[in-house]
């Protein structure tokens, strides 16, 4: 199959120009857009301002019992509590979600995709004071627009970024492995199949039953020919194109799942070592005085 015909098959299926992995499934978390993060921040800021007004009312009630220095200390305590303590507590307890982020469908995660802990949340909240509140967000805007994941300085130092939890993607049932091709697929080399071609194959299998019989046969042959150029050894002689496509997709999915499972196992082992490490260690996630958890 020529390159031009391969692009024709993709164009006829109306596929979006997205990068995917495995069985044409996006496995990485998508960073939140700057506009969505801004909306979530404004909602959180409105809550903080409302709480601040309430704190000021309380401070006015006790002002008569305090001298000037005591009153300033109370105000400073309220500011630290609302602008550092409150965001830290909320993000830690909700694993990276504030009220604004819940409404906007966002979440703060670590760079490895795991949930944030107290240390990451505290770093982000503390750095928000100079880069957002004291500079009206100018530093945060510049940092976010210059980073591929939209990270502000607090995210860079904490090792976090904000992702979208809600998307419009519709989950498609997985393609099953044809029994007669299971043995061949296990030993086949499938590592060089382009992601766009895998996406075209996956979309074709999902839409095959709704295609015109003539278009279905033609697209099936085109996609099977394109896949065969990247697969070795070729499938058994006489294999029907759609069965071949299904076998390739099912095996890619199995291998991707195995790889993700192994990565999760290694991450769990690494996190366990960090929890057991001394709180003074650079890689430790434990707090001073916290007892290490035994699993």
C-alpha positions in Angstrom: 0.0 0.0 0.0 1.4 3.4 -1.0 1.7 6.3 1.4 -0.9 8.3 -0.5 -3.4 5.4 -0.3 -2.7 5.1 3.4 -3.5 8.8 4.0 -6.6 8.3 1.9 -7.9 5.6 4.3 -7.2 7.8 7.3 -9.0 10.8 5.6 -12.0 8.7 4.7 -12.4 7.7 8.3 -12.4 11.3 9.5 -9.7 10.8 12.2 -8.4 13.6 14.3 -4.6 14.3 14.1 -3.8 13.0 17.6 -0.9 11.0 18.9 -1.9 7.7 20.6 -0.2 4.7 22.0 -0.9 1.0 22.2 -4.2 0.0 20.7 -4.9 3.6 19.5 -5.8 4.7 23.0 -4.4 7.9 24.6 -2.7 6.7 27.8 -1.1 10.0 28.9 -3.0 12.6 31.0 -3.8 15.7 29.0 -2.6 19.0 30.6 -5.4 21.5 31.3 -5.7 24.6 29.1 -4.7 28.0 30.4 -8.3 29.3 30.1 -9.7 26.3 32.1 -7.1 26.7 34.8 -7.9 30.4 35.0 -11.6 29.7 35.5 -10.9 27.3 38.3 -8.6 29.8 40.0 -11.2 32.5 39.8 -13.8 30.2 41.5 -11.3 29.3 44.2 -10.3 33.0 44.7 -14.0 33.9 45.1 -14.2 31.4 47.9 -11.0 32.6 49.6 -12.2 36.2 49.3 -15.5 35.3 50.9 -13.8 33.5 53.8 -11.5 36.5 54.2 -14.5 38.8 54.5 -15.8 36.5 57.2 -12.4 36.5 59.0 -12.3 40.3 58.9 -15.7 40.4 60.5 -14.4 38.2 63.3 -11.3 40.3 63.6 -13.4 43.4 64.0 -15.2 41.9 66.9 -12.1 41.1 68.8 -10.2 44.3 67.8 -11.3 46.1 71.0 -9.5 43.5 73.1 -6.2 43.7 71.3 -3.5 46.3 70.8 -2.2 47.2 67.3 0.4 44.6 67.2 -2.0 41.9 68.3 -4.5 42.9 65.7 -1.9 42.8 63.0 -0.8 39.3 64.1 -4.4 38.1 63.9 -4.8 39.5 60.4 -1.5 37.9 59.3 -2.6 34.6 60.7 -5.8 34.8 58.8 -3.9 35.6 55.5 -1.6 32.7 55.9 -4.4 30.3 56.9 -6.6 31.3 53.9 -4.0 31.7 51.2 -1.6 28.9 52.2 -3.3 26.6 54.7 -6.7 26.4 53.1 -5.5 25.5 49.5 -3.0 23.0 51.0 -5.5 21.2 53.1 -8.2 21.0 50.3 -5.8 19.7 47.7 -4.2 17.2 50.1 -7.5 15.8 51.3 -9.1 15.7 47.8 -5.9 14.4 46.1 -5.4 17.4 44.0 -8.9 18.9 43.6 -10.1 22.3 44.8 -13.7 23.5 44.5 -12.8 25.4 41.4 -11.0 22.4 39.9 -14.0 20.1 40.7 -16.3 22.5 38.8 -13.9 22.8 35.8 -13.1 19.1 35.8 -9.4 19.5 36.7 -7.0 17.8 39.1 -3.4 18.4 40.2 -1.2 15.3 39.7 2.5 14.5 40.1 4.7 14.4 37.1 4.4 10.6 37.1 0.6 10.8 37.2 0.2 9.9 40.8 -1.9 11.8 43.4 -0.3 14.9 45.1 0.7 14.8 48.8 1.0 17.4 51.5 4.5 18.4 50.3 3.4 19.1 46.7 0.3 20.9 47.8 2.1 23.1 50.3 4.8 24.0 47.8 2.2 25.1 45.2 0.2 27.1 47.7 3.3 28.8 49.2 4.7 29.8 45.8 1.3 31.1 44.7 1.7 34.1 47.0 4.6 35.7 45.1 3.8 34.4 41.6 0.0 35.0 41.6 -1.2 37.2 44.4 1.7 39.7 44.8 2.2 40.1 41.1 -1.5 39.8 40.0 -0.7 36.5 38.2 1.9 37.9 35.8 4.7 35.5 36.8 2.3 32.5 36.7 1.0 33.5 33.3 4.4 33.8 31.8 5.6 30.5 33.3 2.5 28.7 32.2 2.5 29.9 28.6 6.2 29.0 28.2 5.8 25.5 29.5 4.4 22.6 27.4 2.3 21.3 30.3 1.2 24.7 31.4 3.2 24.6 34.6 3.7 27.6 36.8 6.7 28.0 39.1 4.9 26.3 41.9 4.3 23.3 39.7 7.9 23.2 38.5 9.3 23.1 42.1 6.6 20.7 43.4 6.9 18.4 40.4 3.2 18.6 39.5 0.9 19.8 36.8 -2.8 20.2 36.2 -4.7 17.7 34.0 -8.2 17.4 32.6 -10.3 14.8 34.3 -13.4 15.2 32.1 -13.1 14.7 28.3 -15.6 14.2 25.5 -13.9 10.9 24.4 -16.2 7.9 24.1 -14.7 4.6 25.2 -14.7 2.0 22.4 -15.0 -1.7 23.3 -11.7 -3.6 22.9 -11.1 -5.7 19.8 -10.9 -9.4 20.6 -8.1 -11.7 19.5 -9.1 -14.1 16.7 -8.4 -17.6 18.1 -6.7 -18.9 15.0 -4.2 -16.0 15.1 -3.4 -16.0 18.8 -0.3 -18.1 18.4 1.1 -16.1 15.5 0.4 -12.7 17.2 2.4 -13.6 20.4 5.6 -14.0 18.4 5.0 -11.2 15.8 7.0 -8.0 15.7 4.5 -5.2 16.1 6.7 -2.5 17.5 7.0 -0.2 14.5 3.3 0.4 13.6 2.8 4.2 13.4 0.3 5.5 15.9 -1.8 7.2 13.2 -2.2 3.9 11.4 -3.1 2.1 14.6 -5.8 4.7 15.2 -7.1 4.2 11.6 -7.3 0.5 12.2 -9.0 0.8 15.5 -11.6 3.3 14.1 -12.2 1.0 11.1 -12.9 -2.0 13.3 -15.3 0.1 15.3 -17.2 1.4 12.3 -16.9 -1.6 10.0 -20.5 -2.8 10.6 -21.9 0.6 9.6 -19.8 1.0 6.4 -21.0 0.2 2.9 -19.9 -3.3 2.0 -17.8 -2.1 -0.9 -16.1 0.6 1.2 -15.6 -1.8 4.1 -13.8 -4.3 1.9 -11.7 -1.6 0.2 -10.7 0.1 3.5 -10.1 -3.2 5.2 -7.6 -4.3 2.4 -5.9 -0.9 2.5 -5.4 -0.9 6.2 -4.4 -4.5 6.3 -1.8 -3.9 3.6 -0.4 -0.9 5.5 -0.2 -2.9 8.7 1.5 -5.8 6.9 4.4 -3.5 6.0 5.2 -3.0 9.7 4.5 -6.6 10.9 6.9 -9.5 10.8 6.4 -12.4 10.1 3.3 -11.9 7.9 0.1 -13.6 9.0 -0.7 -17.2 7.8 -1.7 -17.4 4.1 -5.4 -16.9 3.5 -6.0 -14.7 6.6 -9.0 -12.4 6.1 -7.9 -8.7 6.3 -10.3 -7.8 9.2 -9.1 -10.9 11.2 -5.5 -9.8 10.7 -6.3 -6.2 11.8 -8.1 -7.5 14.9 -5.2 -9.7 15.8 -2.7 -6.9 15.5 -4.8 -4.5 17.6 -5.6 -7.1 20.3 -1.9 -8.0 20.6 -0.8 -4.4 20.8 -3.4 -3.8 23.5 -2.1 -6.8 25.5 1.5 -5.7 25.3 0.6 -2.1 26.2 -1.4 -3.3 29.2 1.5 -5.5 30.3 3.9 -2.6 30.0 1.6 -0.3 32.0 1.2 -3.0 34.7 5.0 -3.3 35.0 5.4 0.4 35.2 2.7 0.6 37.9 4.5 -2.2 39.9 7.8 -0.4 39.7 6.2 2.9 40.7 4.6 1.1 43.7 8.0 -0.3 44.7 9.7 3.1 44.4 6.9 4.8 46.4 7.3 2.2 49.1 11.0 2.8 49.3 10.3 6.6 49.6 7.8 6.0 52.4 10.3 3.9 54.3 13.2 6.3 53.8 14.2 8.8 56.5 12.1 12.0 56.4 15.4 13.8 56.0 16.2 12.0 52.8 15.8 14.0 49.6 13.5 11.4 48.0 11.4 10.7 51.1 7.6 11.4 51.2 7.3 10.9 54.9 7.0 13.8 57.3 9.1 14.3 60.4 7.5 12.3 63.3 5.4 10.2 60.9 5.5 6.5 61.4 6.4 4.6 58.2 3.5 2.5 57.0 3.9 -1.3 56.7 2.3 -3.1 53.9 
